[in-house]
Amino acid sequence: MIDIAVIGTGRIGSHHVRALAEDVPAARVVAVVDPALDRAHALAERHDIPHALPSLDQALDLDALDAVVVSTPLPTHRPLIEQAAASGLHVFTEKPVAASVAETRAALEATDAAGVVFQVGFNRRFAEPWATAHAAVAAGEIGAVHRLHSLTRDPGPFTADPARIPAGTIVRETLIHDFDVISWFMGEARPVRVHTAADALIVPSARAQGFLDTAVVTTRYDSGAIATAEASFSAVYGYDLRGEVFGADGMVQMGSPVSSGARRFAADGLHARTAGTDTERFHDSYVAEFSAFCRAVEGEETPGRPTGADGLAAQVLADAALLSHAEGREVHVEEVAQ
């Protein structure tokens, strides 16, 4: 049994507590950590978790603790990762690892030095369509890869205040999933050049403040393959995650905008359900990634599990994409990868 403290009780942290407590037999959540103690206490009580604590410092005093799950805002990731690793705890962190390549390298160095398991929350790898497609590509079933496309469209309408969203979020925190998917499917091929087209198309009034809500990033690989990653903050029809890999001998596709296998046909056309959040539609993949983390902590080999190195590979693409947008040019990956 792996004793875990979950740090952060926001939307994704609350889901992680539920997934671990209810659906991962190898895990035991022993503490919920958040400065918002009322929220932490309520979450702990809901899932019969013995401790609700204001900081990781207090959690480190617990008699039994093997690992932490970091599900806090991005600026806190690196210090929490480093503190946990220095205390000998295994670390699962939500994506991205940190805010830049340099910070990601520092977090990776800390976990490597401590010799702990370090996993990044790229749960799309554990979703059945993506896992099945990846196995087919890795087995050579579609031949040499020519084109990849990965997209993330958040359900609309977009109602957030753009002023409260950090600059570059659509690249750094949304497209980071797509960058990992692309890197995972490309295998040994290395990214060479990156170009970004991005704008505020949903909230044009926020454009002058540097807000971005729509983005397409194109990456050229040394194999000649071309990959595109696309994101939007507002798909009016619902949450939409998809991907496609096209090769010399065929193609694989992943995902669908619909959230149900049911279809209704009527005089006004075809109707299909597209509602659902990431935690609803991909709950099984979240459970699977935590199960893989627990197995790794127990010493089991877990091929394909996203490690700190995978987090760094995705961050390199994110930094290159942000630089490309800022300077309006194609960026060579080596500019940001040093």
For each residue, the residues with C-beta under 8 A, 3 or more apart:
1: 26 27 28
2: 26 27 28 66 67 90 294 297 298
3: 28 30 62 64 65 66 67
4: 20 27 28 29 30 65 66 67 68 69
5: 29 30 31 32 33 51 53 56 59 62 65 67 68 69
6: 9 13 16 17 20 29 31 32 33 68 69 71
7: 13 33 34 56 59 68 69 70 71 72 80
8: 12 13 33 34 70 71 72 73 94
9: 6 13 14 17 32 34 36 39 40 43
10: 13 14 71 72
11: 14 15 279
12: 8 15 16 71 94 279
13: 6 7 8 9 10 16 17 34 69 71 72
14: 9 10 11 17 18 43
15: 11 12 18 19 279 283 286
16: 6 12 13 19 20 69 71 286 290
17: 6 9 13 14 20 21 29 32 43 47 49
18: 14 15 21 22 23 47
19: 15 16 22 23 24 283 286 287 290
20: 4 6 16 17 23 24 27 29 69 290
21: 17 18 24 27 29 47 48 49
22: 18 19 47
23: 18 19 20 283 287
24: 19 20 21 27 287 290 291 294
25:
26: 1 2 291 294 295 298
27: 1 2 4 20 21 24 290 294
28: 1 2 3 4
29: 4 5 6 17 20 21 32 47 49
30: 3 4 5 49 50 51 62 64 65
31: 5 6 44 49 50 51 52 53 59 62 65
32: 5 6 9 17 29 40 43 44 49 51 52 53
33: 5 6 7 8 40 52 53 54 55 56 58 59
34: 7 8 9 13 37 39 40 52 54
35: 54 55
36: 9 39 40
37: 34 40 41 52 54
38: 41 42
39: 9 34 36 42 43
40: 9 32 33 34 36 37 43 44 52 53 54
41: 37 38 44 45 52
42: 38 39 45 46
43: 9 14 17 32 39 40 46 47 49 52
44: 31 32 40 41 47 48 49 50 51 52
45: 41 42 48 49 52
46: 42 43
47: 17 18 21 22 29 43 44
48: 21 44 45
49: 17 21 29 30 31 32 43 44 45 52
50: 30 31 44
51: 5 30 31 32 44 59 62
52: 31 32 33 34 37 40 41 43 44 45 49
53: 5 31 32 33 40 58 59
54: 33 34 35 37 40 58
55: 33 35 58 59
56: 5 7 33 59 60 68 80 83 84
57: 60 61
58: 33 53 54 55 61
59: 5 7 31 33 51 53 55 56 62 65 68
60: 56 57 65 87
61: 57 58
62: 3 5 30 31 51 59 65
63:
64: 3 30
65: 3 4 5 30 31 59 60 62 68 89
66: 2 3 4 89 90 297
67: 2 3 4 5 89 90 91 92 117 293 297
68: 4 5 6 7 56 59 65 80 84 89 90 91 92
69: 4 5 6 7 13 16 20 92 93 94 290
70: 7 8 76 77 80 81 84 91 92 93 94
71: 6 7 8 10 12 13 16 94
72: 7 8 10 13 76 77 80 94
73: 8 76
74: 77 96 98 99 166 172 173
75: 99
76: 70 72 73 79 80
77: 70 72 74 80 81 93 94 96 97 98 99 107
78: 81 82 97 98 99 103 104 106 107
79: 76 82 83
80: 7 56 68 70 72 76 77 83 84 93
81: 70 77 78 84 85 91 93 97 98 107 110 111 118
82: 78 79 85 86 106 107 110
83: 56 79 80 86 87
84: 56 68 70 80 81 87 89 91 116
85: 81 82 88 89 91 110 111 113 114 116 118
86: 82 83 110 114
87: 60 83 84
88: 85 114 116
89: 65 66 67 68 84 85 116
90: 2 66 67 68 116 117 118 293 296 297
91: 67 68 70 81 84 85 111 116 117 118 119
92: 67 68 69 70 119 120 121 290 293
93: 69 70 77 80 81 97 107 118 119 120 121 311
94: 8 12 69 70 71 72 77 120 121
95: 120 121 122 173 176 177 180 311 314
96: 74 77 99 104 120 172 173 176 311 314 315 318
97: 77 78 81 93 103 104 107 108 120 308 311 312 315
98: 74 77 78 81 103 104 106 107 315
99: 74 75 77 78 96 103 172
100: 103 104 315 319
101: 104 105 312 315 316 319 336 337
102: 105 106
103: 78 97 98 99 100 106 107
104: 78 96 97 98 100 101 107 108 308 311 312 315
105: 101 102 108 109 312
106: 78 82 98 102 103 109 110
107: 77 78 81 82 93 97 98 103 104 110 111 118 308
108: 97 104 105 111 112 118 308 309 311 312
109: 105 106 112 113
110: 81 82 85 86 106 107 113 114
111: 81 85 91 107 108 114 116 118 308
112: 108 109 115 118 308
113: 85 109 110
114: 85 86 88 110 111
115: 112
116: 84 85 88 89 90 91 111
117: 67 90 91 293 296 297
118: 81 85 90 91 93 107 108 111 112 307 308
119: 91 92 93 289 292 293 296 305 306 307
120: 92 93 94 95 96 97 180 306 307 308 310 311 314
121: 92 93 94 95 289 306
122: 95 125 177 180 181 184 289 306 310 311 314
123: 126 127 282 285 286 288 289
124: 127 130 177 180 181 241 282 285
125: 122 130 131 134 180 181 184 285 289 304 305 306
126: 123 130 131 284 285 286 288 289 292
127: 123 124 130 131 254 255 282 284 285
128: 131 132 284 285
129: 132 133 254 255
130: 124 125 126 127 133 134 181 243 254 255
131: 125 126 127 128 134 135 304
132: 128 129 135 136
133: 129 130 136 137 185 243 245 252 253 254
134: 125 130 131 137 138 184 185 304
135: 131 132 138 139
136: 132 133 139 141 142 252
137: 133 134 140 141 142 145 185 245 247 252
138: 134 135 187
139: 135 136
140: 137 143
141: 136 137 249 250 252
142: 136 137 145 245 246 247 248 249 250 251 252
143: 140 247 248 249 250
144: 223 247 248
145: 137 142 148 185 186 189 223 225 245 246 247
146: 224 225 226 246 247 248
147: 225 226 227 228 244 245 246
148: 145 182 185 186 225 226 227 228 243 244 245 246
149: 227 228 229 230 243 244
150: 177 178 181 182 227 228 229 230 242 243
151: 178 229 230 231 240 241 242 243
152: 174 175 177 178 230 231 232 240 241
153: 230 231 232 234 235 239 240 241
154: 158 174 231 232 233 234 235 239
155: 234 235 238 239 240 275 276 277
156: 202 233 234 235 236
157: 234 236
158: 154 202 203 213 233 234
159:
160: 164 165 233
161: 164 165
162: 165 200 203 206 209 211 213
163: 206 209 211
164: 160 161
165: 160 161 162 169 211
166: 74 169 172
167: 210 211 212
168: 171 172 212 322
169: 165 166 172 173 174 212
170: 173 174 175 198 212 213 214 215 231 233
171: 168 174 175 176 196 198 212 215 217 231 318 321 322 325
172: 74 96 99 166 168 169 175 176 318 322
173: 74 95 96 169 170 176
174: 152 154 169 170 171 177 178 231 233
175: 152 170 171 172 178 179 215 217 229 231 318 321
176: 95 96 171 172 173 179 180 314 315 318
177: 95 122 124 150 152 174 180 181
178: 150 151 152 174 175 181 182 217 229 230 231 243
179: 175 176 182 183 217 229 313 314 317 318 321
180: 95 120 122 124 125 176 177 183 184 306 310 311 313 314
181: 122 124 125 130 150 177 178 184 185 243
182: 148 150 178 179 185 186 219 227 229 317
183: 179 180 186 191 310 313 314 317
184: 122 125 134 180 181 187 304 306 310
185: 133 134 137 145 148 181 182 245
186: 145 148 182 183 189 191 221 223 225 227
187: 138 184
188:
189: 145 186 221 222 223 225
190: 221 222 333
191: 183 186 194 219 220 221 222 227 316 317 320 333
192: 219 220 221 222 332 333
193: 219 220 330 331 332 333
194: 191 217 218 219 220 317 320 321 324 330 331 333
195: 217 218 324 329 330 331
196: 171 215 216 217 218 321 322 324 325
197: 215 216 217 325
198: 170 171 212 214 215 216 325
199: 207 212 213 214 215
200: 162 203 204 205 206 207 211 212 213 214
201: 204 213 214
202: 156 158 213 214 232 233 234
203: 158 162 200 206 207 211 213
204: 200 201 207
205: 200 208
206: 162 163 200 203 209 211 213
207: 199 200 203 204 210 211
208: 205
209: 162 163 206
210: 167 207
211: 162 163 165 167 200 203 206 207
212: 167 168 169 170 171 198 199 200 215 325
213: 158 162 170 199 200 201 202 203 206 232 233 234
214: 170 198 199 200 201 202 231 232 233
215: 170 171 175 196 197 198 199 212 230 231 321 325
216: 196 197 198 228 229 230
217: 171 175 178 179 194 195 196 197 228 229 230 317 321 324
218: 194 195 196 226 227 228
219: 182 191 192 193 194 226 227 228 229 317
220: 191 192 193 194 224 225 226
221: 186 189 190 191 192 224 225 226 227
222: 189 190 191 192
223: 144 145 186 189
224: 146 220 221
225: 145 146 147 148 186 189 220 221
226: 146 147 148 218 219 220 221
227: 147 148 149 150 182 186 191 218 219 221
228: 147 148 149 150 216 217 218 219
229: 149 150 151 175 178 179 182 216 217 219 317
230: 149 150 151 152 153 178 215 216 217
231: 151 152 153 154 170 171 174 175 178 214 215
232: 152 153 154 202 213 214 235
233: 154 156 158 160 170 174 202 213 214
234: 153 154 155 156 157 158 202 213
235: 153 154 155 156 232 238 239 240 257
236: 156 157
237: 240 257 274
238: 155 235 257 259 274 275 276
239: 153 154 155 235 259 274 275 276 277 278 281
240: 151 152 153 155 235 237 255 257 274
241: 124 151 152 153 255 278 282
242: 150 151 253 254 255 256 257
243: 130 133 148 149 150 151 178 181 253 254 255
244: 147 148 149 251 252 253 254
245: 133 137 142 145 147 148 185 251 252
246: 142 145 146 147 148 251
247: 137 142 143 144 145 146 250 251
248: 142 143 144 146
249: 141 142 143
250: 141 142 143 247
251: 142 244 245 246 247
252: 133 136 137 141 142 244 245
253: 133 242 243 244
254: 127 129 130 133 242 243 244
255: 127 129 130 240 241 242 243
256: 242
257: 235 237 238 240 242 274
258: 272 273 274
259: 238 239 273 274 275 276 280 281
260: 272 273
261:
262: 272 273
263: 270 271 272
264: 270 271 272
265: 269 270 271
266: 269 271
267:
268:
269: 265 266
270: 263 264 265
271: 263 264 265 266
272: 258 260 262 263 264
273: 258 259 260 262 276
274: 237 238 239 240 257 258 259
275: 155 238 239 259
276: 155 238 239 259 273 280 281
277: 155 239 280 281
278: 239 241 281 282
279: 11 12 15 282 283 286
280: 259 276 277 283
281: 239 259 276 277 278
282: 123 124 127 241 278 279 285 286
283: 15 19 23 279 280 286 287
284: 126 127 128 287 288
285: 123 124 125 126 127 128 282 288 289
286: 15 16 19 123 126 279 282 283 289 290
287: 19 23 24 283 284 290 291
288: 123 126 284 285 291 292
289: 119 121 122 123 125 126 285 286 292 293 305 306
290: 16 19 20 24 27 69 92 286 287 293 294
291: 24 26 287 288 294 295
292: 119 126 288 289 295 296 302 305
293: 67 90 92 117 119 289 290 296 297 305
294: 2 24 26 27 290 291 297 298
295: 26 291 292 298 300 302
296: 90 117 119 292 293 299 300 302 305
297: 2 66 67 90 117 293 294
298: 2 26 294 295
299: 296
300: 295 296
301:
302: 292 295 296 305
303:
304: 125 131 134 184
305: 119 125 289 292 293 296 302
306: 119 120 121 122 125 180 184 289 310 311
307: 118 119 120 310 311
308: 97 104 107 108 111 112 118 120 311 312
309: 108 312 313
310: 120 122 180 183 184 306 307 313 314
311: 93 95 96 97 104 108 120 122 180 306 307 308 314 315
312: 97 101 104 105 108 308 309 315 316
313: 179 180 183 309 310 316 317
314: 95 96 120 122 176 179 180 183 310 311 317 318
315: 96 97 98 100 101 104 176 311 312 318 319
316: 101 191 312 313 319 320 333 336 337
317: 179 182 183 191 194 217 219 229 313 314 320 321 333
318: 96 171 172 175 176 179 314 315 321 322
319: 100 101 315 316 322 323 336
320: 191 194 316 317 323 324 331 333 335 336 337
321: 171 175 179 194 196 215 217 317 318 324 325 331
322: 168 171 172 196 318 319 325 326
323: 319 320 326 327 331 335 336
324: 194 195 196 217 320 321 327 328 329 330 331
325: 171 196 197 198 212 215 321 322 328
326: 322 323
327: 323 324 331
328: 324 325
329: 195 324
330: 193 194 195 324
331: 193 194 195 320 321 323 324 327 335 336
332: 192 193 335
333: 190 191 192 193 194 316 317 320 336 337
334: 337 338
335: 320 323 331 332 338
336: 101 316 319 320 323 331 333
337: 101 316 320 333 334
338: 334 335
